[in-house]
Amino acid sequence: MKSYIIFLYFKYLLSSLFIFIGLIWLSQILRIIDTQFSISNQIIDILIATILVLPSFVVPLMPFLIIISSFFLSEKLYKTNESTIISQYLNNHEKYKISIILSTFILIIYLLNSEYFSVNLYKNYKIKELEIRNNLKLGSPSKNEFHIDDIISIFFENQDKDTFYDVEALIYIDKRFIKSKYAELEIAKESFNIVFFDGDQLILNKNEKSKTSFEKFTYVLKDKKLEKLLIDKDHLNTFELLNSNKVEFKTHGHNKIFQLFFLIYIFLISNSIVLFRKKTQTFYLKFIFLFFTCIIIYLINSYLVYLINRNSISSYWIYYLINFISLILFSISTQKLFK
């Protein structure tokens, strides 16, 4: 019976997780895509990149996922009369054992994701996203043609990723015509370059009229600035955040510590509703109250984080004190409601 309850709990938890993650995945795909460019050559990279960022969204969503999965589990047990069977075969001591086992699994999964998986995958995601955004700035080749705004047009016979063969190019600003064996897109430190190899160029502008041959010619796209990778707080685990010199990073580290305690709080209450549910009309009210409690605590915590980052709160002890006082007040209200 104990293993059956544990199995059902994780079943509903994973179901809720997949639904939320699916919606987040779609929103991330839409966020990255810039509709003014053709993305036919980038869509696979976008799908892969957005998968990498999903674990980082699980961390703040975990309390809500627990509430939702607990609700559906309780409904399932109650409607099939399995809750009555549980009450007959499991005493309170065994119910507490189930709660401890579930909470241990949840905390292990949460910590592994929060401190390892989400951090490392987020790093890879930001690199991939940066690469995609930089590529989208240039656009995508189509039908053996590559047009970058009104700067340059490239016509080619064959393509292998960022290398084009049998190239003819028109550079509009310089009134320059180039013909070369092949050309490569190059990402420099601060700009995009197009490097032509083994070719000729014809220049016909008011300053110069000439025809020359070259082994290598690099054209710098000056108007296309390269987006740089910036380290943000999601790149670091809690220990690294707490040891950071940046106030925003250090505050996020303390925020992650509080989120862990808050997760335990939500889990214990929602789990007690499932395991100790009675036939009462206040069941739905309990979960609604718990859900809005979660939102209010998040809002209070977010405002405190905002105040600390603005130096309006001088100590992290005050941050923890206000947050835990809020939890205690809601716990008292919860106990009165759940009687």
TILUM-732085 format. One record per residue: residue in one letter; x, y, z of N, C-alpha, C in turn. Coordinates in steps of 0.1 Angstrom, whole numbers, padded with zeros to 4 digits, always signed. Example, Ala and Ser with C-alpha at 12.3 -4.5 7.8 and 13.67 -1.06 7.14 Angstrom:
BEGIN
A+0132-0057+0078+0123-0045+0078+0132-0033+0078
S+0128-0022+0071+0137-0011+0071+0129+0000+0079
end
This chain:
BEGIN
M+0008-0012+0000+0000+0000+0000+0009+0013+0000
K+0020+0012+0008+0028+0024+0009+0035+0026-0005
S+0040+0016-0011+0047+0018-0024+0037+0022-0035
Y+0024+0018-0033+0014+0022-0043+0011+0037-0042
I+0010+0042-0030+0008+0056-0028+0020+0065-0033
I+0032+0060-0030+0044+0067-0035+0044+0067-0051
F+0040+0055-0056+0040+0054-0071+0030+0064-0077
L+0018+0065-0071+0007+0074-0076+0012+0089-0074
Y+0018+0092-0063+0023+0105-0061+0032+0110-0072
F+0042+0102-0075+0052+0105-0085+0046+0105-0099
K+0036+0097-0101+0029+0097-0114+0022+0110-0116
Y+0015+0115-0106+0008+0128-0108+0018+0140-0108
L+0029+0138-0101+0039+0149-0101+0045+0150-0114
L+0049+0139-0120+0055+0139-0134+0045+0144-0144
S+0032+0140-0143+0022+0144-0153+0021+0159-0152
S+0020+0165-0140+0019+0180-0139+0032+0186-0144
L+0043+0180-0141+0056+0185-0146+0057+0186-0161
F+0052+0175-0168+0053+0175-0183+0044+0185-0189
I+0032+0187-0183+0023+0197-0188+0029+0211-0187
F+0034+0215-0175+0040+0228-0173+0052+0230-0182
I+0061+0219-0183+0073+0220-0191+0070+0222-0205
G+0059+0215-0210+0055+0216-0224+0051+0230-0228
L+0043+0237-0219+0039+0250-0221+0051+0260-0221
I+0060+0258-0211+0072+0266-0210+0081+0264-0222
W+0082+0252-0227+0091+0249-0239+0085+0257-0251
L+0072+0257-0253+0066+0264-0264+0069+0279-0263
S+0067+0284-0251+0070+0299-0249+0084+0302-0251
Q+0094+0294-0248+0108+0296-0250+0111+0296-0265
I+0105+0287-0272+0107+0286-0286+0103+0299-0293
L+0091+0304-0289+0085+0316-0295+0094+0328-0291
R+0100+0328-0279+0108+0339-0274+0121+0340-0283
I+0127+0329-0286+0139+0329-0293+0137+0333-0308
I+0126+0328-0314+0124+0330-0328+0121+0344-0331
D+0128+0350-0341+0126+0363-0346+0119+0362-0359
T+0106+0366-0360+0098+0363-0372+0102+0370-0384
Q+0111+0380-0383+0115+0387-0395+0126+0380-0403
F+0131+0369-0398+0141+0361-0405+0135+0347-0408
S+0141+0341-0418+0138+0327-0421+0145+0318-0411
I+0139+0309-0405+0145+0300-0395+0146+0286-0399
S+0144+0283-0411+0143+0269-0416+0156+0261-0412
N+0168+0268-0412+0180+0262-0409+0183+0262-0394
Q+0175+0269-0387+0178+0270-0372+0168+0263-0363
I+0157+0258-0369+0146+0253-0360+0151+0241-0352
I+0159+0232-0357+0164+0221-0349+0173+0226-0337
D+0181+0236-0340+0190+0242-0329+0181+0248-0319
I+0171+0255-0323+0162+0262-0314+0155+0252-0304
L+0150+0241-0310+0143+0230-0302+0153+0224-0292
I+0165+0222-0296+0175+0216-0287+0179+0226-0276
A+0181+0238-0280+0185+0248-0270+0174+0250-0260
T+0162+0251-0264+0151+0253-0254+0149+0242-0244
I+0153+0230-0249+0152+0218-0240+0162+0220-0228
L+0174+0226-0231+0184+0227-0221+0180+0237-0210
V+0171+0246-0213+0168+0256-0202+0156+0251-0193
L+0149+0241-0197+0137+0237-0190+0140+0233-0175
P+0151+0226-0172+0153+0222-0158+0154+0235-0149
S+0158+0246-0154+0159+0258-0145+0146+0264-0142
F+0135+0260-0150+0122+0265-0147+0115+0256-0137
V+0120+0244-0135+0114+0235-0125+0115+0240-0111
V+0127+0246-0108+0130+0251-0094+0119+0260-0089
P+0116+0271-0095+0105+0280-0089+0091+0274-0090
L+0089+0264-0099+0076+0259-0101+0073+0247-0092
M+0083+0242-0085+0082+0229-0078+0071+0230-0067
P+0069+0241-0059+0058+0241-0050+0045+0240-0056
F+0043+0247-0067+0030+0246-0074+0027+0232-0080
L+0038+0226-0085+0037+0212-0090+0033+0202-0079
I+0038+0204-0067+0035+0196-0056+0020+0198-0052
I+0016+0210-0052+0002+0213-0048-0008+0206-0058
I-0005+0208-0071-0014+0203-0081-0014+0187-0081
S-0002+0181-0080-0001+0167-0080-0008+0161-0068
S-0006+0168-0056-0013+0163-0044-0028+0164-0045
F-0033+0174-0052-0047+0176-0054-0053+0164-0062
F-0047+0161-0073-0052+0151-0082-0050+0137-0076
L-0040+0135-0068-0038+0122-0061-0049+0121-0051
S-0052+0131-0043-0062+0130-0033-0076+0128-0039
E-0079+0134-0050-0091+0132-0057-0092+0118-0062
K-0082+0112-0067-0082+0099-0072-0084+0089-0061
L-0077+0091-0050-0079+0082-0038-0093+0083-0032
Y-0098+0095-0032-0111+0097-0026-0123+0092-0035
K-0122+0094-0048-0133+0090-0056-0134+0075-0058
T-0122+0068-0057-0122+0054-0058-0123+0047-0045
N-0126+0054-0034-0127+0049-0020-0114+0043-0015
E-0103+0046-0022-0090+0041-0017-0085+0048-0005
S-0090+0060-0003-0086+0067+0009-0092+0060+0022
T-0104+0054+0020-0109+0047+0031-0101+0034+0034
I-0096+0028+0024-0088+0016+0025-0075+0020+0032
I-0069+0031+0028-0057+0036+0034-0058+0038+0049
S-0070+0044+0053-0072+0047+0067-0074+0034+0075
Q-0079+0024+0068-0081+0011+0076-0068+0003+0077
Y-0059+0004+0067-0047-0004+0067-0034+0003+0072
L-0035+0016+0071-0023+0024+0075-0026+0033+0087
N-0019+0031+0098-0021+0040+0110-0012+0053+0107
N-0014+0062+0117-0007+0075+0115+0008+0074+0114
H+0014+0064+0122+0028+0062+0121+0033+0058+0107
E+0025+0049+0101+0029+0045+0087+0027+0056+0077
K+0017+0064+0079+0015+0076+0071+0026+0086+0071
Y+0031+0088+0084+0043+0097+0085+0055+0091+0078
K+0056+0078+0079+0067+0071+0072+0067+0074+0057
I+0055+0073+0051+0053+0076+0037+0057+0090+0034
S+0052+0099+0043+0055+0113+0041+0070+0116+0041
I+0077+0109+0050+0092+0111+0051+0099+0105+0039
I+0094+0094+0034+0100+0088+0022+0098+0097+0010
L+0086+0102+0008+0083+0111-0003+0091+0124-0002
S+0091+0130+0010+0099+0142+0011+0114+0140+0008
T+0119+0129+0013+0133+0126+0010+0136+0126-0005
F+0127+0118-0012+0129+0117-0027+0128+0131-0033
I+0118+0138-0029+0115+0151-0035+0127+0161-0033
L+0132+0161-0021+0143+0170-0018+0156+0166-0025
I+0159+0153-0027+0170+0149-0034+0169+0153-0049
I+0157+0150-0055+0155+0154-0069+0156+0169-0070
Y+0150+0177-0061+0151+0191-0062+0165+0197-0061
L+0173+0192-0051+0186+0196-0049+0195+0193-0061
L+0194+0181-0066+0202+0177-0078+0199+0186-0090
N+0186+0189-0092+0182+0197-0103+0187+0212-0100
S+0184+0217-0088+0187+0231-0085+0202+0234-0085
E+0210+0225-0080+0224+0227-0078+0233+0222-0089
Y+0228+0212-0097+0237+0206-0107+0231+0207-0121
F+0220+0200-0123+0215+0198-0137+0211+0212-0143
S+0203+0220-0136+0198+0232-0141+0209+0242-0144
V+0219+0242-0135+0230+0252-0136+0239+0248-0148
N+0242+0236-0149+0251+0232-0160+0244+0232-0174
L+0231+0228-0174+0224+0229-0187+0221+0243-0191
Y+0219+0252-0181+0217+0266-0184+0229+0272-0191
K+0241+0268-0186+0253+0274-0192+0253+0270-0207
N+0250+0257-0210+0250+0253-0224+0239+0260-0232
Y+0228+0262-0225+0217+0269-0232+0220+0283-0236
K+0227+0290-0227+0230+0304-0230+0240+0305-0242
I+0249+0296-0242+0259+0295-0254+0252+0292-0267
K+0243+0283-0266+0235+0279-0278+0226+0290-0282
E+0219+0296-0272+0210+0307-0276+0217+0319-0282
L+0229+0322-0277+0237+0333-0282+0241+0330-0297
E+0245+0318-0299+0248+0313-0313+0236+0315-0322
I+0225+0311-0318+0212+0312-0326+0209+0326-0329
R+0209+0335-0318+0206+0349-0320+0215+0356-0330
N+0228+0352-0328+0238+0358-0338+0236+0354-0352
N+0232+0341-0353+0229+0336-0367+0216+0342-0373
L+0206+0344-0364+0194+0350-0368+0196+0365-0373
K+0206+0371-0367+0209+0385-0371+0213+0386-0385
L+0220+0375-0389+0225+0375-0403+0214+0370-0413
G+0205+0362-0408+0195+0356-0417+0199+0342-0421
S+0192+0336-0430+0195+0322-0435+0196+0322-0450
P+0205+0314-0455+0206+0312-0470+0193+0305-0475
S+0189+0309-0487+0177+0303-0493+0179+0302-0508
K+0177+0291-0514+0178+0289-0528+0191+0294-0534
N+0202+0290-0527+0215+0294-0532+0218+0309-0532
E+0210+0316-0523+0212+0330-0522+0213+0334-0507
F+0221+0343-0504+0222+0348-0490+0223+0363-0490
H+0212+0369-0485+0211+0384-0484+0211+0389-0470
I+0221+0397-0467+0222+0403-0453+0218+0418-0454
D+0205+0420-0451+0199+0433-0452+0202+0440-0466
D+0206+0452-0466+0210+0459-0478+0225+0461-0478
I+0232+0452-0471+0247+0453-0470+0254+0445-0481
I+0250+0432-0482+0257+0423-0491+0248+0412-0496
S+0249+0407-0508+0242+0396-0513+0252+0386-0518
I+0250+0373-0514+0260+0362-0518+0252+0352-0526
F+0257+0348-0538+0252+0338-0546+0262+0326-0547
F+0257+0314-0545+0266+0303-0544+0260+0290-0551
E+0269+0281-0554+0265+0268-0560+0262+0257-0549
N+0270+0256-0539+0269+0246-0528+0272+0253-0515
Q+0267+0246-0504+0269+0251-0491+0271+0239-0481
D+0281+0241-0472+0283+0232-0461+0284+0240-0448
K+0272+0240-0441+0271+0248-0429+0274+0263-0432
D+0285+0268-0426+0288+0282-0428+0298+0285-0439
T+0300+0275-0448+0309+0276-0459+0302+0275-0472
F+0305+0285-0481+0298+0286-0494+0308+0284-0505
Y+0304+0276-0516+0314+0273-0527+0309+0279-0540
D+0319+0283-0548+0316+0289-0561+0308+0302-0559
V+0314+0312-0553+0307+0323-0547+0308+0335-0556
E+0297+0342-0558+0296+0356-0564+0289+0365-0554
A+0296+0376-0551+0290+0385-0540+0290+0399-0545
L+0279+0406-0540+0277+0421-0543+0277+0428-0529
I+0287+0437-0528+0287+0445-0516+0282+0459-0520
Y+0270+0463-0515+0263+0474-0520+0270+0488-0516
I+0275+0488-0503+0280+0501-0498+0293+0505-0506
D+0302+0495-0508+0314+0498-0515+0313+0497-0531
K+0301+0492-0535+0300+0489-0550+0311+0480-0554
R+0311+0469-0547+0322+0459-0549+0316+0446-0554
F+0322+0440-0564+0318+0427-0569+0329+0417-0567
I+0326+0405-0560+0336+0395-0557+0332+0382-0563
K+0342+0375-0568+0340+0361-0572+0351+0353-0566
S+0348+0342-0559+0358+0334-0553+0354+0320-0552
K+0364+0311-0549+0362+0297-0549+0352+0293-0538
Y+0355+0299-0526+0346+0296-0515+0347+0308-0505
A+0337+0309-0496+0337+0319-0486+0331+0313-0473
E+0336+0319-0462+0331+0314-0448+0326+0325-0440
L+0316+0322-0432+0311+0331-0422+0319+0330-0410
E+0324+0341-0404+0334+0340-0393+0328+0349-0382
I+0328+0344-0370+0324+0352-0358+0336+0357-0351
A+0339+0370-0352+0351+0375-0345+0347+0379-0331
K+0356+0386-0324+0353+0390-0310+0341+0399-0309
E+0340+0409-0318+0329+0418-0316+0320+0420-0329
S+0323+0412-0339+0316+0414-0352+0315+0401-0360
F+0307+0402-0371+0307+0391-0380+0316+0395-0392
N+0322+0385-0397+0331+0386-0409+0327+0376-0420
I+0329+0380-0432+0327+0371-0443+0341+0370-0450
V+0347+0358-0450+0360+0357-0455+0360+0349-0469
F+0365+0356-0479+0365+0351-0492+0379+0345-0495
F+0380+0334-0503+0393+0327-0506+0394+0325-0521
D+0407+0328-0526+0410+0325-0540+0400+0331-0550
G+0401+0344-0551+0391+0350-0560+0396+0364-0566
D+0387+0370-0572+0389+0384-0578+0378+0393-0573
Q+0382+0406-0573+0372+0416-0569+0373+0428-0578
L+0361+0433-0581+0360+0445-0590+0353+0456-0582
I+0360+0467-0581+0355+0479-0573+0352+0490-0582
L+0339+0495-0581+0335+0506-0590+0327+0516-0582
N+0335+0524-0574+0328+0535-0566+0336+0548-0570
K+0331+0559-0564+0337+0572-0568+0351+0574-0563
N+0355+0566-0553+0369+0567-0548+0379+0558-0555
E+0374+0547-0560+0383+0537-0566+0376+0529-0577
K+0384+0526-0587+0379+0518-0598+0391+0508-0601
S+0389+0495-0597+0400+0486-0599+0395+0472-0599
K+0405+0463-0604+0402+0449-0604+0415+0442-0599
T+0413+0434-0588+0424+0427-0582+0421+0413-0579
S+0432+0405-0577+0430+0391-0573+0435+0390-0559
F+0430+0380-0552+0434+0378-0538+0434+0363-0534
E+0441+0360-0524+0441+0347-0518+0431+0346-0507
K+0430+0357-0500+0421+0358-0488+0416+0373-0487
F+0403+0375-0486+0398+0388-0484+0387+0388-0473
T+0388+0396-0463+0379+0396-0452+0370+0408-0452
Y+0357+0407-0453+0348+0418-0452+0341+0418-0439
V+0342+0429-0431+0337+0430-0418+0323+0437-0419
L+0313+0430-0413+0300+0435-0412+0299+0445-0400
K+0302+0457-0402+0304+0467-0391+0290+0470-0385
D+0279+0469-0392+0266+0473-0386+0260+0461-0379
K+0266+0449-0379+0261+0438-0372+0269+0435-0360
K+0265+0440-0348+0272+0438-0336+0269+0424-0330
L+0280+0418-0325+0279+0404-0320+0274+0405-0305
E+0264+0397-0302+0259+0396-0289+0269+0388-0280
K+0272+0393-0268+0282+0386-0260+0275+0378-0249
L+0282+0368-0244+0277+0360-0234+0280+0366-0220
L+0269+0369-0213+0271+0375-0200+0267+0365-0189
I+0275+0365-0179+0272+0355-0168+0262+0361-0159
D+0251+0354-0157+0240+0358-0148+0239+0349-0136
K+0230+0352-0127+0229+0344-0115+0225+0329-0117
D+0218+0326-0128+0214+0312-0131+0226+0303-0135
H+0238+0310-0138+0250+0302-0142+0256+0295-0129
L+0252+0300-0117+0260+0296-0105+0251+0288-0096
N+0257+0279-0088+0250+0271-0078+0249+0280-0065
T+0242+0275-0055+0240+0283-0043+0253+0287-0036
F+0263+0277-0035+0275+0280-0028+0283+0291-0036
E+0283+0291-0049+0290+0301-0057+0283+0314-0056
L+0270+0314-0055+0262+0326-0054+0265+0333-0040
L+0265+0326-0030+0268+0331-0016+0282+0337-0015
N+0291+0332-0023+0305+0337-0022+0308+0347-0033
S+0297+0351-0040+0299+0362-0050+0301+0376-0044
N+0308+0384-0051+0309+0398-0046+0297+0407-0051
K+0289+0402-0060+0278+0410-0065+0266+0408-0055
V+0260+0419-0051+0248+0418-0042+0237+0410-0048
E+0234+0412-0061+0223+0405-0067+0225+0390-0067
F+0237+0386-0069+0241+0371-0069+0239+0366-0055
K+0245+0373-0045+0245+0368-0032+0230+0367-0027
T+0222+0377-0030+0208+0377-0026+0201+0365-0032
H+0204+0362-0045+0198+0350-0051+0202+0337-0044
G+0214+0337-0039+0218+0325-0032+0210+0323-0019
H+0207+0334-0012+0199+0333+0000+0184+0330-0004
N+0180+0335-0015+0167+0332-0020+0165+0317-0022
K+0175+0311-0028+0174+0297-0031+0174+0289-0018
I+0180+0293-0007+0180+0287+0006+0166+0288+0011
F+0160+0299+0011+0146+0301+0015+0136+0292+0007
Q+0138+0292-0006+0130+0284-0015+0130+0269-0011
L+0141+0265-0006+0142+0251-0001+0133+0248+0011
F+0134+0258+0021+0125+0257+0032+0110+0258+0029
F+0108+0267+0019+0094+0269+0015+0088+0256+0008
L+0097+0250+0000+0093+0237-0006+0089+0227+0004
I+0097+0226+0015+0094+0216+0025+0080+0220+0032
Y+0078+0232+0034+0066+0237+0040+0054+0233+0032
I+0054+0236+0019+0043+0233+0010+0041+0218+0009
F+0052+0210+0008+0051+0196+0007+0044+0190+0019
L+0048+0194+0031+0043+0188+0043+0028+0191+0045
I+0023+0203+0041+0009+0206+0042+0001+0199+0031
S+0005+0199+0019-0002+0192+0008-0002+0177+0011
N+0009+0172+0016+0009+0157+0018+0000+0153+0030
S-0001+0162+0040-0010+0159+0051-0025+0159+0046
I-0028+0168+0036-0041+0168+0031-0045+0155+0024
V-0035+0149+0017-0037+0137+0010-0038+0125+0019
L-0029+0124+0028-0029+0112+0037-0039+0112+0048
F-0043+0124+0053-0052+0125+0064-0065+0132+0060
R-0069+0130+0047-0081+0136+0042-0093+0130+0049
K-0103+0138+0052-0116+0134+0057-0127+0138+0048
K-0138+0132+0049-0150+0136+0041-0155+0149+0046
T-0150+0159+0039-0154+0173+0043-0155+0182+0031
Q-0164+0191+0031-0167+0200+0020-0156+0210+0018
T-0147+0212+0028-0136+0222+0027-0124+0217+0020
F-0124+0205+0014-0113+0200+0007-0108+0209-0004
Y-0117+0213-0013-0112+0222-0024-0108+0235-0019
L-0114+0240-0008-0110+0253-0002-0096+0252+0003
K-0092+0240+0008-0079+0239+0014-0068+0240+0003
F-0070+0234-0008-0060+0235-0019-0060+0249-0025
I-0072+0255-0027-0072+0269-0032-0065+0278-0023
F-0067+0276-0010-0060+0285+0000-0045+0282+0000
L-0041+0270-0002-0027+0266-0002-0020+0272-0015
F-0028+0271-0026-0023+0277-0039-0020+0292-0038
F-0030+0299-0033-0029+0314-0032-0019+0317-0021
T-0017+0309-0011-0007+0311-0001+0007+0311-0007
C+0009+0301-0016+0021+0300-0024+0024+0312-0032
I+0014+0318-0038+0015+0330-0047+0019+0342-0038
I+0012+0343-0027+0015+0355-0018+0029+0354-0012
I+0033+0342-0007+0047+0341-0002+0057+0344-0013
Y+0054+0340-0025+0063+0343-0036+0064+0359-0038
L+0053+0365-0037+0052+0380-0039+0060+0387-0028
I+0058+0383-0016+0065+0389-0004+0080+0387-0006
N+0084+0374-0009+0098+0371-0011+0104+0379-0022
S+0097+0380-0033+0102+0388-0044+0104+0403-0041
Y+0095+0408-0033+0096+0422-0029+0108+0424-0020
L+0110+0414-0011+0122+0415-0002+0135+0414-0009
V+0135+0405-0019+0147+0404-0028+0150+0418-0035
Y+0139+0424-0040+0140+0437-0046+0146+0448-0036
L+0141+0448-0024+0146+0457-0014+0161+0455-0010
I+0165+0442-0009+0179+0440-0006+0188+0444-0017
N+0184+0442-0030+0192+0446-0041+0193+0461-0042
R+0183+0468-0037+0184+0483-0037+0190+0488-0024
N+0195+0479-0015+0201+0483-0002+0191+0489+0007
S+0178+0486+0005+0168+0491+0014+0167+0483+0027
I+0172+0470+0026+0173+0461+0037+0188+0459+0040
S+0192+0461+0052+0206+0461+0055+0212+0447+0058
S+0203+0438+0062+0208+0425+0066+0199+0413+0061
Y+0206+0402+0058+0199+0391+0053+0191+0384+0064
W+0194+0387+0076+0186+0382+0088+0172+0387+0087
I+0171+0400+0084+0158+0406+0082+0150+0399+0071
Y+0157+0396+0060+0151+0389+0049+0145+0376+0054
Y+0153+0368+0061+0148+0355+0065+0137+0357+0076
L+0139+0367+0085+0129+0369+0096+0115+0372+0090
I+0114+0381+0081+0101+0385+0075+0095+0373+0067
N+0103+0366+0060+0098+0354+0052+0093+0344+0062
F+0100+0340+0072+0096+0330+0081+0084+0334+0090
I+0083+0347+0093+0071+0352+0100+0059+0350+0091
S+0061+0353+0078+0050+0351+0069+0045+0336+0068
L+0055+0327+0068+0052+0313+0068+0045+0309+0081
I+0049+0314+0092+0043+0310+0105+0028+0315+0105
L+0026+0327+0101+0012+0333+0101+0003+0325+0092
F+0008+0321+0080+0000+0313+0071-0001+0299+0076
S+0008+0294+0084+0007+0280+0090-0004+0280+0100
I-0005+0291+0108-0015+0292+0118-0029+0293+0112
S-0030+0301+0101-0042+0302+0094-0046+0288+0087
T-0036+0281+0083-0038+0268+0076-0044+0258+0086
Q-0038+0258+0098-0042+0249+0109-0057+0251+0113
K-0060+0264+0114-0074+0267+0117-0084+0263+0106
L-0080+0265+0094-0088+0261+0083-0089+0246+0081
F-0079+0239+0084-0078+0224+0082-0084+0216+0093
K-0088+0222+0104-0094+0215+0115-0107+0208+0111
end
